[in-house]
Amino acid sequence: MYKCHICGRAICAKHTKFTITCINCASKDEKIDFSIREATVKDREVIGGIVKNFWGEDVQLTFGKKFLVKKLPVFAAVVDGNIVGFISYYNLN
């Protein structure tokens, strides 16, 4: 799940645009100050909303197992106090 770094709107992977830019052409002014943190209780609610908006439901089926994403171990990417991305995981072993 992605969010627009300008307006914060949720964007699916199909509608994102990535570019390859060399270090000489990258503008130093375009750097985004972000942090990664273990999700808080409040973050988990936001992440649950993102999951529901993107996939239409809270529960995801992966590897034949159902997961409630906001209940998994999850890390949030944060810009200006707003969650702009996340990663969750589950140990299958």
Buried (B, 14 or more C-beta within 10 A) or exposed (E): BBBEBEEEEEBEEEEEEEEEEEEEEEEEEEEEEEEEEEBEEEBBEBBBBBBBEBEEEBEBEEEEEEBEBBEBEBBBBBBEEEBBBBEBEEEEE
